[in-house]
Amino acid sequence: MLPSELLRVKLVKDRVYPVFLRDKELAEELIRIFKRNVGKKLKELKREIEEYEEIDYKLVRGLSTLLLRRCTLETNAKIEPRILRRRLFEKGFVINEKEREKIIKEVAEEFKIPQKDVEESFLADLEEEKIIKDFREIDAEELVKAYNLSIVQTLLFKATKIEAHFSGNFQRIFRAIKKLGLMYVARKNGNFIVEIEGPASILKLTEKYGTSIAKVFPEIARANRWWIKAYIFFRNKNKTYIFFLDSKKKNILNVKEEETKFDSTVEKDFYIRFKSMETGWEIIREPEPIVIDKTHVFIPDFKFIKGNMEFYMEIVGFWTPEYLRKKIYKLQRLKDENFIIAVNKELSCSTEDVKGDIIFFKKRIPVREVVRILREYERRKSLSRISKINFYSEREEVLNLRDISEKLGVCEDVIKEEIKKSSKYVLIGSSAVKEDFLQDLKKKLDKIIKKECSLDEVKEYLKKEGIDSVSILERLGFKIVWKSLNEAVVVKKD
């Protein structure tokens, strides 16, 4: 964030546009100036920078302000300046140069230092007189991006209201919002939107509140996708302007997209093991928040997605009674969401306190138990859906259960349960075939496989008949014989 007097914007009708920096030539030159002034006094550095201020005062001052924050300044004095000044002033007023030299000589003798050191130490603790001890170097492109981010933060200081939509980085954003004490309202209308009261709408603590807004913006900008719409009030014009910015501009800001992070090794271990199981369910770490009464936000640890089915999981680890009460309160108010609660075995929370499926764990969350709950939920959803549709016709001789499952978005096991209710079909692998069809197929295969036949040829024939599994051969009285690692034939059973 920069001092407000260094803010560079353009006002067009009811819109305000920050003047972003894109060329890094000036940034490169200023970095060179800072590097060669290490070991010199700050006033010498500023004197050199002033020569460039004619180009664009606000821009040069803004870049220099950011670079100065990367400097380490030190006081270079043989004697503590405050002690030295007090002793000099005790000697009385100086009315001419001769008396001045006399006093400096006396004080130098008292402190047993050269007169030159007295002169240099006298004002050495003033900002301008400090020595640039070190400069943390920065790339010119990174400096340009840091400047652009600071311009946005400075502009938001003047906001009366900010609307923000973001996808990802939810935990860090809301942690920052709450930690900084910002007032917000959340809603979901297609998109997830958070409205934050801006500092210009607050009568007191405007500066402190504005700084908090500036601090939370980088967290928003680290999300995968985002946009903000802010209402900026300019007192000198007594008018409010609209400022809009989205993640398409992320490449000109020095913020990096957040990688998947975990709050604990328990979470990370569970995430890795669940993904390796290939359950058909997608797992998302830190999913989009669930809004509760606009002013409360619940961010589950994980979200599971399969088709149009969604399930959440919340992990309860270390806790205090107050923390657990708040957690349960939030979960109980989630009326339409399904969730699993994974609770440390050492917790004494009663299972009656919370609705939903509860899993107790000690060191590792049992992945198979989570999968069982998801499978059961999938089965219930599938039964509910499949009971409302006529998913097959008994005139069909062969049913491909995988195709039906994908087409209807229902569990294959449920389809098999429904098929079993019909005495006309036999389940073989991922297919359901009529008994009459099986008999006809056996007769056809008997003609093809007189002694033996290539497995590839038989597979091709079965595929034409609508069968995608060779497991049917066993039922029809045939077996597969492997002659080598790459060659197999189908023969009749003895």
N, C-alpha and C positions, 0 to 999 in steps of 0.2 A: 504494500500500500504506500502511496506517495502523499505528500502534503497536498491539500485540496487546490492550492494556488498553482500547482504544476499539472493539473488535469487538462488534457487536450481533447476537445470534443467538437463535433459539428452539429448544429441545430438546424433541422430541416422540417418545417411545418410542426407537426406534433411528435417528431421523432428525434432522438439523440443518438449520435454515432461516435463512439470513441475513435480517436485518430491513432490507429495502430501503426507500429513501426515494422517495416518489412525489409528495408535495406540494412545490411549489417556493417556497412563501411564506417559509419560514425562510431558504432559500438567498438569496432576493431581499433580505431585510433584512440579512443578513450581508455581502452584496456592497456594499450601500449604506454600511455601517459602514466597511468597508475603504476605499472610495473617498473618504469624507470625512476619513479619518485620514491620507491621503497628506501628507507634510510634518511629521507629528507623530511623537513617540516611540512605540516599540513598546509600552511599558508603558501608555500612554494608550489604545491600541487594545485591549489585553487587558483593561483595566479596564472598558471599555465592553462587551466581549463577555461578561464574567463575569455581567452582568445577565441574559443569556439562558440561562445554563447551568442555571438552575433548571428550564427546560422539559424538557430532556433533556441531561444533562451529556455523555454519550458522543457523541451526535449533533452537538451544537454544537461540541465539541472536534474531532470528525472533519472537519466542514465547514471549520472555521477552520484546521485543519492543511493542508488542500488549498489554501485561499486564501492562506495565509502563504507557501506555496511559489511563489506567483505575485508575491511582493513582492521588491523590491530594497531591501536595507537598507544604510545607510552610517553611518560614524562621523563625527559632527559635532564636531570638536575643533580648536582653534587650535594645540595642541601635542600631539604623539604621547602618548596617555594613559600608556603604559608608562614613557616617559622622565620624564613629569611625576610619576608616582607614586614612581618611584625617588628623584627629587630631594626630594620632600616627606618621604619616610621617612628620608632621610639627615639631616634636621633634628632627628630624635629624636622621643620620645614626647610626646603632647599630653595634659595632665592637666586643662585647662579651656578654655573658649571663648576667653578672651583670648589664650592661647598659640596656639590654632588660627588666629585671625585674624592674629596676628603672623607666623606661618610662611607663610600664604597670601600675605600682603603682600610678604614677602621674595622668595618664589619668583616672584610676578608681576613684581616689579621686575627680577629676573634675566632673565626671558624677555621682558620689555618688553611685557607684555599686561595688560589690566585684571584685577582680582581676580575679577570675575564669570566671565571665561573660564577661569580656573584651576579654579573650582568646577565649571563645566559640563564641562570636559575631563577632570577627574579620573577619572570612571567611564564616560566616553563610549563606550568600546569594549565594554562589557558588553552582552549581547544586549538586555536590557530598555531600555537607554538609547539604542539605535541609532535613527536616523531612517528612516521609511519614505519612501524616495526616489521609488519608482515602484510601481504596481500594474497588472499585466497583466489587464485586465478580462475577465470571462468571463460568458456568458449563464447565467441561473439554471438553466435546463433542462440545459444542458451540465454545470454543477456537480453537479446531482443525479445525472446519469449517471456522472460521474467518481467520485462518492462510492460509488455502488453497485458500480462496478468495483473500487474499492479494498477494499470489504468482502469481495468474493469472493477477491481476492488475499490478503488478511490471513487468511482462513479456510483457504486452501490451504497456508499456512505450517505448519499443524498436521497436514497429510495424511501418512498412512503409505504410501498408494498412490493413484494416479490413473489411471482408464481414460478415454481420450478417443477419440471418433469424430468425424471431420471430413471435409467434402467441399470441396475447393478450398484455395487458399493453402498448398499442401503445401511448396513450396520454402522459403517464409519460416518456416514452423513448424519444419521439420526443421533448417533453418539455425540457428534459435534454440536448439533442443534440443541440437545438437552444440556450438555456440559456448559455451553455458552449462554444458556438461559434465554434462548430465542422463543418468541411466541409464534405458534404455527397452527394451521388447520389443514388436515389432510382429507382428500376426497378421491374417489375413483369413479371416473365417468369415461369408460373406454381406456383412457390413459390414467396413470397414477400421478396426481398433482399435489404439491404441498405449497400452501400460501404462507409466507413468512412476513410478519409485520416489520416494516423497514424502520430504520432509526429516525427518519424525518417525521414519523408519525408519533414518536414518543416525546413527551414534554420534558422529561428529565433523563439524565444519563445518556444523552444523545451520542456523545463521543465514544463512550464505552460500548454502547449497543452497536454503533456503526462499525467499530473495530471487530465485533463478534460476527457481523454479517460478512465482513471481508475475510475472516478466517474460515468460514464455512463454505465459501464459494469454491476454493480449490478442491474440496472434497466432492462437491457436485460435479465439477469439471473432470474428475478422475473416473466417473461412471462410464459405462460402455457407450450409452447414448443419452443425451440430455438437451434440454433447452430451458432458458430462463426468460421471463418477461417481467421487467421491473418498471415501476412508475417513479420517475426521477423529478424531484421538485427543485427548481432553481430559484432561490430567494431573490436574487437580483432582477429576475424577470417576472417573479410572482406567477410562475406557470409550471405545470407538470408535463413532462415529456415521457414518451414510451421508449424503453430500451429493450431490444431483443437480441439474444445470442444463443447459438446452439452448438452442438458437438462438431459441426462441420468446420468450425473455427478452432478446434482443439489443436490443430497442427501449428498454430501461431502462439499458443500458450505453453508455458513450461510445466505442464502436468502430464503425468503418465498414467495410462489405464491400469487400474488395479488388477493384479493377478488374484487367482483364487487363494484366499487366506483362511486359516482355521484358528479358532480361539483356543483349541487344545489339541493334544495328540490323539485324544479319544475321537474327536470329530474327523481328523485327517485319516486315522486308521479305518474308521467306518466307511468314509467316502471311497477310499481306494478299494477296500474289499467288496463293497456293494457294486462298484463299476465293473470289477473283474468277473462278476457272476453272470453277466449278460442275461438279465431277467426280462428284458423287453421294456422295463421302466427306466425312464431318464431321471437322473438325480441332479438336482440343482442346489448348489451351496449358496446361501444368502439370497433367497428368492424375493420377488416383489412383496413389499409389506402388505399386511391385511389391515384395513382401516376400521377402527372401532370408535363409533360416535364422533368421528371427525377429529377429535383432539387426542386420541390415543392410537398408537400404531404398534402392531404386533409383527415382529420379524422372525419367522421360524428359522431354525438352523438349516433345515433341508426341505425341499419340495420334490415330490415324485410325480412324474407325468407319464401317462400312457394313453394315447388317443385323446379322448375328451375327459379322461379320469384324472383327478388330482388328489394328492394326499400329502400331508405335512408331517414333519417330525420335529419335536422340540426336545433338546437334551438339558436335563437339570443336573448340574454338577455341584460345585460348592455353593452354599447358600446360607442365608440367615432367615429366621422365621418371617421377617417382614418381606424379604425378597420373594420367598416362596408364596406368601399370601398374594402379593401383587401378580405373580406369574399365574397362579390358579385363577385369580379374578379375571385376568385377560382371556385365558383359555375357555372359561365357562361362558363368556359372552360371544364366542364364535359359534353362531347358530348353524351356519350352512357349510362349515368346513370340516373335513375329516383329518384327524391327526393322531400321531403316535407320540406318547411321552416316554422318553427313555430316562429312567431315574436311577441314580446311584443306590445300590442296595443298602448303604448305611443311612439313607434318609428315612425318616419316620413318617413320611406323608401317607395318609390313608388313601387307598384307591377310591374311596367314596367321594373324595374331595374334587375329583376331576373326571370329566367324561372322556370317552375315547379309549383307545388301546394303550395299556401301560406295560412297559418292558423294564424289568429291573436288571441292572448290570453292576459289575464291580470294576473290572479293568477294561473290558472290551464290550462294546454293544453287540449282542448276538445278531449277526446279519440274517441268518436263516429264519429267525423269529420275525424279523421285520418283513422279509420276503413272504413268509406264511400269511401275515396280516394283509399284505398287499394282494396276494393271490386270492384270499378269502373275499376281500373287498371287490376284486375284479370279478370273481364268480357271482357274487350277489348282484352286482351291476349288470352282468351279462344275463342272469336269469330274469331280472326285471325287464330288460330290454327285449330279450328273445321271446318272452311270453306274449309280447304285443305284436310280433310279426310272424308271418308264415315264411320261414327262411329257406324252405326247400319243398320240392314237389315229389311226391312218391312215385311219379311217373319216370323220374330220372333213375338210371341204372347205377351210375357212379357219382358219388359226391366227394369233392375235394374239400376236406374240412379246413385246411389252411386258407384256401381262397375265400371260403365263407367267413372265417374268423376275421380276416383282414377287411373284407368288404363291409361287414356289419359292425366291426369294432367290438367284438365280444370274445370272451375266453373260449379257446378250442375245447377245453375240458367240459365246459357247459354244453357245447354243441354235441359232444360225444354222449353226454348224459341224456340229451333229448333224443338222439339217434337210437339209443338203447331201448327207448320206449316203443320203437317200431320193430315188429318181428320180421319185417321184410328185408332189413339191412343187417350186414355183418361188418363189424369194425376191423379194418386191417391197416395198421399204421395211421397215417393221416388221411385215409380214405374210408368211405362207407360204400359197400357194394351189395347189390341184391343177390340172394342165393341162386336164383335162376341164371343170373349173369355169370356167377362163378362157375357153374356147370358148363355153360357154353364156352367160357374162356378156357376151361380145362381141355375140352374137346379140340379147340383150335390149337392149343399149345402141344397136345399129343401129336398132332399132324406135323408141327414144325420141329419138335424135339423128338426125333425118332430114336437116335442114339445119344447124341449130344449136340449142343448149339452154343455159339459164342454168347457170353453174358451181355455184351454190348448190343447184339442183334435182338436179344430177348427184351432188354430194357427199351429199345426203340419201339418194339412191337407193343409192349405194355403202355408206353407213353401215348401211342395212337389210340389205345383203348381207354385212355383217361386215368390210368393207374401210374402213380409216381413213386411207388415203393416196390422193391423186389421181395419184400417180406411176404407178399401174397403167394410166392412160388412154393413156400413150405406148406401152406394150407392145401395147395393144389396137387401135392405129391411130387414135387421136384426139389432138387437141392443144387447148391453152387459148389463147384469143385475148382480150386485154384491150382493151376499148373505151374505158375511162377508168380513173381511179385506183380507182374503187369498183365497176366493173362488168366482168364477164368472162363469156365463153361458151365452150362446148365444141363443136368442129366436127370433122368427119372430115378426115383427112389427104388431100391430093391424091394 
